[in-house]
C-alpha cells in the first residue's frame, strides 16, 4: 500500500490518496479545500486511477473539494448514510467562513458489513459516532492501517460539542472499535500527524481519563 497525505483547507485538514501499488488502483479519503488537483496529479504519477472517494464524515472541512475531485476523476463517492444530510448544508457559514460548498451526491453508502475493495486492498468499515453522526473508520487489516477521520488524533480526540456529537459515545467508539485493533496499527487522522493505537493507548490523556472513569 502506498499513501500520500494532503494537508489543506482553512483548518489544515488531511486528505489521503491511497493505492494498492504503483500502476494499481487508488482511493481518496476526504477532500479538503484545494487538495483535489494535487491529489489527481499524484495519482497520475503513480499511474493509479482513482476508483473511489469516501468521506470519513460529513463535516465541511472534509468535503469542500468533493465535487471537483469527482468531476476530475469520475470516481464513485461513498459516505455513511447518517452523514449524507450534511452534504447539502451551508456548514462553513455556521463557522463564520464565507465559503460555499458545491453539493456532492453519494453513489453508495458505507456500511459496517460491507468492506470496500480497492485493487488488492480491503477496507473494513467501522461506524464510530460521537464526533459526528455517521463518522466511520476505514481499516486495512493486512496493512495494519486505520483512517479515522476526526474520531482520534495524536494526543487528542474529536470534538463532541458540535451538533450530533456526544462525548461518551465518542469514547465508547474508540474503546470498542479502535483499541481492539492492536497497538501496531497506524492511525491516519483527519488532522495532525500519524500515530499508532499503542501510542495513544499509553499517552492520550482523553483515553486515560476514560480509563479512570471506567475502571
Buried (B, 14 or more C-beta within 10 A) or exposed (E): BBBBBBBBBBBEBBBBBBBBBEEBBBBBBBBBBBBBEBBBEBBEEBEBBBBBBBBBBBBBBBBBBBBBBBEBBEBBBBBBEBBBEBBEBEBBEEEEBEBEBEEBEBEBBBBEEEBBEBBEBBBBBBBBBBBBBBBBBBBBBEBBBBBBBBBBBBBBBBBBEBEBBBBEBBBBBBBEBBBEBEEEBBBBBBBEEBBBBBBBBEEBEBBEEBEEEEE
